Amino acid sequence: MEILKVENLTKIYGKDEAEVKALDNVSFSVEKGEFVAIVGASGSGKSTLLHLIGGVDRPTSGKVFIDGNDIFELNDDKLAIFRRRQVGLIYQFYNLLPILNVEENITLPLALDNRECDREKLDEMIELLGLSERKNHLPNELSGGQQQRTSIARALITNPTVVLADEPTGNLDSKSSDEIVALLKKTNKDLKQTIIMITHNLEIAKMADRIIRIEDGKIVKEV
């Protein structure tokens, strides 16, 4: 079942001589439960692509369908709600709130949406990600790997249609990086979670089901 469809996506910044085409007519689709890695050098357009898929930015032209919904047909308010409910975002620098403990950071998206937290699911998520002994700790009391695990749990707690991971291991040492990718793979398999991850690390990308390579804003290879 196709869960994500990207059609002729183009993003242009600037005008005339200052024009930069960050994405150039990109099209691909992702099946439900698939783990896809998008790789490319710095400036290749992979981060721009991820931001457009997540509705964080709007394209110059083209469409993104998530679970059949044309997300750019939504106005800004409706898009923000859709993104909060249907898209889980994992960033390189965690983006945890320093005054909230692990449990509170994980459940923040539910609180912002005035939704009740399923306590059983929360406990299962914390256990799955190895945070049971840290759930009452603040971010500055955690290692980098533990902070990233917390951000993964926060991305998953809303049952998103798709999880977008933006260089999730870019700020971690090799041991923690391996652990985080293994956890993403585990949530992909155990929870049937659709994951799209951008990375410059080919060894990490090899853990995905499929690799899409981008150069100069274009898809040049899929394996």
Salt bridges, closest charged atoms under 4 A:
GLU7 OE2 - LYS5 NZ 3.22
ASP24 OD1 - LYS21 NZ 3.90
ASP24 OD2 - LYS218 NZ 3.53
GLU34 OE2 - ARG210 NE 2.86
ASP57 OD2 - LYS11 NZ 3.47
ASP70 OD2 - LYS63 NZ 3.32
ASP76 OD1 - ARG58 NH2 2.99
GLU103 OE1 - ARG119 NH2 2.66
ASP113 OD1 - ARG84 NH2 3.06
ASP113 OD2 - ARG85 NE 2.77
ASP113 OD2 - ARG115 NH1 3.58
ASP123 OD1 - ARG119 NH2 3.21
ASP166 OD2 - HIS51 NE2 3.76
GLU167 OE1 - HIS200 ND1 3.23
GLU179 OE1 - ARG149 NH2 3.28
GLU179 OE2 - LYS175 NZ 2.81
ASP190 OD2 - LYS186 NZ 2.79
GLU203 OE2 - LYS206 NZ 3.08
ASP209 OD1 - LYS185 NZ 3.13
GLU222 OE1 - ARG210 NH1 2.59
